[in-house]
């Protein structure tokens, strides 16, 4: 195991962009096996090759900047999906409303009838059925 530690010493290793490239490889391979497109099989190995080259690179500052650019694009997408999934999980117990004044999203318990909702940001009160 020391030879692997010595080999990887000073190299970049894996990060979020590398993981995304591996997932892209798996998705492209799955699509190519479903539709039987031979060109897609060849194209599916390109992200995997990029992942290996990035992880073995000694230019850690460049790989770090690449990963930061990827995260700048990926994090807003990820936050939208995580918000959607969290709302989906508690849809039986809570309802979401937008404040008519400041557009802040408010979560209120379901099944309380008509309730007065006070926005914690702008203190606007409005009545909605929960």
ChimeraX commands (.cxc) that place a marker at each C-alpha (Angstrom):
marker #1 position 0.00,0.00,0.00 radius 0.5
marker #1 position 3.00,2.30,0.43 radius 0.5
marker #1 position 3.62,2.27,-3.31 radius 0.5
marker #1 position 0.12,3.68,-3.91 radius 0.5
marker #1 position 0.61,6.35,-1.25 radius 0.5
marker #1 position 3.95,7.27,-2.80 radius 0.5
marker #1 position 2.46,7.30,-6.30 radius 0.5
marker #1 position -0.45,9.58,-5.31 radius 0.5
marker #1 position 1.76,11.93,-3.31 radius 0.5
marker #1 position 1.53,15.42,-4.81 radius 0.5
marker #1 position -1.31,14.49,-7.14 radius 0.5
marker #1 position -4.76,16.11,-7.10 radius 0.5
marker #1 position -7.02,13.13,-6.36 radius 0.5
marker #1 position -10.81,13.05,-6.56 radius 0.5
marker #1 position -13.24,15.93,-6.06 radius 0.5
marker #1 position -16.85,16.81,-6.89 radius 0.5
marker #1 position -16.15,17.39,-10.59 radius 0.5
marker #1 position -14.49,13.99,-10.84 radius 0.5
marker #1 position -17.51,12.38,-9.22 radius 0.5
marker #1 position -19.80,14.18,-11.68 radius 0.5
marker #1 position -17.68,12.91,-14.58 radius 0.5
marker #1 position -17.96,9.33,-13.30 radius 0.5
marker #1 position -21.74,9.68,-12.96 radius 0.5
marker #1 position -21.92,11.14,-16.49 radius 0.5
marker #1 position -19.95,8.12,-17.75 radius 0.5
marker #1 position -22.40,5.74,-16.08 radius 0.5
marker #1 position -25.43,7.58,-17.49 radius 0.5
marker #1 position -24.00,7.63,-21.02 radius 0.5
marker #1 position -23.10,3.94,-20.78 radius 0.5
marker #1 position -26.62,3.11,-19.61 radius 0.5
marker #1 position -28.18,5.11,-22.45 radius 0.5
marker #1 position -25.88,3.50,-24.99 radius 0.5
marker #1 position -26.77,0.02,-23.74 radius 0.5
marker #1 position -30.51,0.77,-23.90 radius 0.5
marker #1 position -30.50,2.31,-27.38 radius 0.5
marker #1 position -27.55,0.30,-28.74 radius 0.5
marker #1 position -25.72,3.30,-30.19 radius 0.5
marker #1 position -22.07,2.29,-30.73 radius 0.5
marker #1 position -20.81,5.86,-31.01 radius 0.5
marker #1 position -22.23,6.66,-27.57 radius 0.5
marker #1 position -20.24,3.79,-26.06 radius 0.5
marker #1 position -17.05,5.43,-27.29 radius 0.5
marker #1 position -18.19,8.89,-26.15 radius 0.5
marker #1 position -19.06,7.55,-22.71 radius 0.5
marker #1 position -15.41,6.81,-21.98 radius 0.5
marker #1 position -14.28,10.41,-22.56 radius 0.5
marker #1 position -15.57,11.72,-19.19 radius 0.5
marker #1 position -13.99,8.73,-17.45 radius 0.5
marker #1 position -10.66,9.45,-19.12 radius 0.5
marker #1 position -10.91,13.11,-18.06 radius 0.5
marker #1 position -11.64,12.01,-14.49 radius 0.5
marker #1 position -8.55,9.80,-14.38 radius 0.5
marker #1 position -6.34,12.48,-15.91 radius 0.5
marker #1 position -7.64,15.10,-13.45 radius 0.5
marker #1 position -7.09,12.85,-10.44 radius 0.5
marker #1 position -3.52,11.98,-11.48 radius 0.5
marker #1 position -2.58,15.57,-12.30 radius 0.5
marker #1 position 0.13,17.35,-10.34 radius 0.5
marker #1 position -1.27,20.80,-11.25 radius 0.5
marker #1 position -3.42,21.03,-8.15 radius 0.5
marker #1 position -4.10,24.77,-8.43 radius 0.5
marker #1 position -5.59,24.40,-11.93 radius 0.5
marker #1 position -7.70,21.39,-10.90 radius 0.5
marker #1 position -8.91,23.30,-7.84 radius 0.5
marker #1 position -10.00,26.26,-10.00 radius 0.5
marker #1 position -11.79,23.88,-12.40 radius 0.5
marker #1 position -13.65,22.35,-9.49 radius 0.5
marker #1 position -14.60,25.78,-8.12 radius 0.5
marker #1 position -16.04,26.80,-11.51 radius 0.5
marker #1 position -18.02,23.56,-11.63 radius 0.5
marker #1 position -19.34,24.10,-8.10 radius 0.5
marker #1 position -20.39,27.66,-8.96 radius 0.5
marker #1 position -22.66,26.17,-11.64 radius 0.5
marker #1 position -23.68,23.01,-9.74 radius 0.5
marker #1 position -24.54,24.39,-6.29 radius 0.5
marker #1 position -27.58,26.47,-7.37 radius 0.5
marker #1 position -28.94,23.46,-9.27 radius 0.5
marker #1 position -28.33,21.21,-6.28 radius 0.5
marker #1 position -30.01,23.63,-3.87 radius 0.5
marker #1 position -33.13,23.81,-6.09 radius 0.5
marker #1 position -33.41,20.02,-6.14 radius 0.5
marker #1 position -32.81,19.67,-2.41 radius 0.5
marker #1 position -35.47,22.31,-1.72 radius 0.5
marker #1 position -37.90,20.47,-4.00 radius 0.5
marker #1 position -37.18,17.12,-2.30 radius 0.5
marker #1 position -37.55,18.57,1.21 radius 0.5
marker #1 position -40.88,20.14,0.27 radius 0.5
marker #1 position -41.96,16.86,-1.27 radius 0.5
marker #1 position -41.17,14.99,1.95 radius 0.5
marker #1 position -43.34,17.16,4.18 radius 0.5
marker #1 position -46.18,17.88,1.76 radius 0.5
marker #1 position -48.60,15.87,3.93 radius 0.5
marker #1 position -47.97,17.94,7.05 radius 0.5
marker #1 position -47.15,21.45,5.79 radius 0.5
marker #1 position -48.12,23.97,3.12 radius 0.5
marker #1 position -45.94,26.65,1.57 radius 0.5
marker #1 position -47.04,30.21,0.85 radius 0.5
marker #1 position -45.29,33.24,-0.59 radius 0.5
marker #1 position -45.52,36.52,1.26 radius 0.5
marker #1 position -47.42,38.99,-0.95 radius 0.5
marker #1 position -45.14,41.82,0.13 radius 0.5
marker #1 position -41.58,40.46,0.11 radius 0.5
marker #1 position -42.03,37.08,-1.71 radius 0.5
marker #1 position -40.46,35.20,1.19 radius 0.5
marker #1 position -41.50,31.51,1.31 radius 0.5
marker #1 position -43.35,30.58,4.50 radius 0.5
marker #1 position -44.10,27.08,5.77 radius 0.5
marker #1 position -47.30,26.56,7.78 radius 0.5
marker #1 position -48.90,23.42,9.22 radius 0.5
marker #1 position -51.64,21.83,7.16 radius 0.5
marker #1 position -55.24,21.27,8.28 radius 0.5
marker #1 position -55.71,24.34,10.52 radius 0.5
marker #1 position -58.43,25.97,8.38 radius 0.5
marker #1 position -58.13,29.69,7.65 radius 0.5
marker #1 position -55.19,31.10,9.55 radius 0.5
marker #1 position -53.48,34.45,9.78 radius 0.5
marker #1 position -49.88,34.16,8.62 radius 0.5
marker #1 position -47.31,36.74,9.68 radius 0.5
marker #1 position -44.17,37.04,7.60 radius 0.5
marker #1 position -41.12,37.04,9.91 radius 0.5
marker #1 position -39.15,39.25,7.51 radius 0.5
marker #1 position -41.50,42.13,6.73 radius 0.5
marker #1 position -44.19,41.50,9.41 radius 0.5
marker #1 position -46.99,41.54,6.80 radius 0.5
marker #1 position -50.09,39.60,7.84 radius 0.5
marker #1 position -52.26,37.74,5.39 radius 0.5
marker #1 position -54.98,35.08,5.67 radius 0.5
marker #1 position -54.79,31.77,3.83 radius 0.5
marker #1 position -56.42,28.36,4.13 radius 0.5
marker #1 position -53.94,25.77,5.32 radius 0.5
marker link #1:1,2 radius 0.2
marker link #1:2,3 radius 0.2
marker link #1:3,4 radius 0.2
marker link #1:4,5 radius 0.2
marker link #1:5,6 radius 0.2
marker link #1:6,7 radius 0.2
marker link #1:7,8 radius 0.2
marker link #1:8,9 radius 0.2
marker link #1:9,10 radius 0.2
marker link #1:10,11 radius 0.2
marker link #1:11,12 radius 0.2
marker link #1:12,13 radius 0.2
marker link #1:13,14 radius 0.2
marker link #1:14,15 radius 0.2
marker link #1:15,16 radius 0.2
marker link #1:16,17 radius 0.2
marker link #1:17,18 radius 0.2
marker link #1:18,19 radius 0.2
marker link #1:19,20 radius 0.2
marker link #1:20,21 radius 0.2
marker link #1:21,22 radius 0.2
marker link #1:22,23 radius 0.2
marker link #1:23,24 radius 0.2
marker link #1:24,25 radius 0.2
marker link #1:25,26 radius 0.2
marker link #1:26,27 radius 0.2
marker link #1:27,28 radius 0.2
marker link #1:28,29 radius 0.2
marker link #1:29,30 radius 0.2
marker link #1:30,31 radius 0.2
marker link #1:31,32 radius 0.2
marker link #1:32,33 radius 0.2
marker link #1:33,34 radius 0.2
marker link #1:34,35 radius 0.2
marker link #1:35,36 radius 0.2
marker link #1:36,37 radius 0.2
marker link #1:37,38 radius 0.2
marker link #1:38,39 radius 0.2
marker link #1:39,40 radius 0.2
marker link #1:40,41 radius 0.2
marker link #1:41,42 radius 0.2
marker link #1:42,43 radius 0.2
marker link #1:43,44 radius 0.2
marker link #1:44,45 radius 0.2
marker link #1:45,46 radius 0.2
marker link #1:46,47 radius 0.2
marker link #1:47,48 radius 0.2
marker link #1:48,49 radius 0.2
marker link #1:49,50 radius 0.2
marker link #1:50,51 radius 0.2
marker link #1:51,52 radius 0.2
marker link #1:52,53 radius 0.2
marker link #1:53,54 radius 0.2
marker link #1:54,55 radius 0.2
marker link #1:55,56 radius 0.2
marker link #1:56,57 radius 0.2
marker link #1:57,58 radius 0.2
marker link #1:58,59 radius 0.2
marker link #1:59,60 radius 0.2
marker link #1:60,61 radius 0.2
marker link #1:61,62 radius 0.2
marker link #1:62,63 radius 0.2
marker link #1:63,64 radius 0.2
marker link #1:64,65 radius 0.2
marker link #1:65,66 radius 0.2
marker link #1:66,67 radius 0.2
marker link #1:67,68 radius 0.2
marker link #1:68,69 radius 0.2
marker link #1:69,70 radius 0.2
marker link #1:70,71 radius 0.2
marker link #1:71,72 radius 0.2
marker link #1:72,73 radius 0.2
marker link #1:73,74 radius 0.2
marker link #1:74,75 radius 0.2
marker link #1:75,76 radius 0.2
marker link #1:76,77 radius 0.2
marker link #1:77,78 radius 0.2
marker link #1:78,79 radius 0.2
marker link #1:79,80 radius 0.2
marker link #1:80,81 radius 0.2
marker link #1:81,82 radius 0.2
marker link #1:82,83 radius 0.2
marker link #1:83,84 radius 0.2
marker link #1:84,85 radius 0.2
marker link #1:85,86 radius 0.2
marker link #1:86,87 radius 0.2
marker link #1:87,88 radius 0.2
marker link #1:88,89 radius 0.2
marker link #1:89,90 radius 0.2
marker link #1:90,91 radius 0.2
marker link #1:91,92 radius 0.2
marker link #1:92,93 radius 0.2
marker link #1:93,94 radius 0.2
marker link #1:94,95 radius 0.2
marker link #1:95,96 radius 0.2
marker link #1:96,97 radius 0.2
marker link #1:97,98 radius 0.2
marker link #1:98,99 radius 0.2
marker link #1:99,100 radius 0.2
marker link #1:100,101 radius 0.2
marker link #1:101,102 radius 0.2
marker link #1:102,103 radius 0.2
marker link #1:103,104 radius 0.2
marker link #1:104,105 radius 0.2
marker link #1:105,106 radius 0.2
marker link #1:106,107 radius 0.2
marker link #1:107,108 radius 0.2
marker link #1:108,109 radius 0.2
marker link #1:109,110 radius 0.2
marker link #1:110,111 radius 0.2
marker link #1:111,112 radius 0.2
marker link #1:112,113 radius 0.2
marker link #1:113,114 radius 0.2
marker link #1:114,115 radius 0.2
marker link #1:115,116 radius 0.2
marker link #1:116,117 radius 0.2
marker link #1:117,118 radius 0.2
marker link #1:118,119 radius 0.2
marker link #1:119,120 radius 0.2
marker link #1:120,121 radius 0.2
marker link #1:121,122 radius 0.2
marker link #1:122,123 radius 0.2
marker link #1:123,124 radius 0.2
marker link #1:124,125 radius 0.2
marker link #1:125,126 radius 0.2
marker link #1:126,127 radius 0.2
marker link #1:127,128 radius 0.2
marker link #1:128,129 radius 0.2
marker link #1:129,130 radius 0.2
view
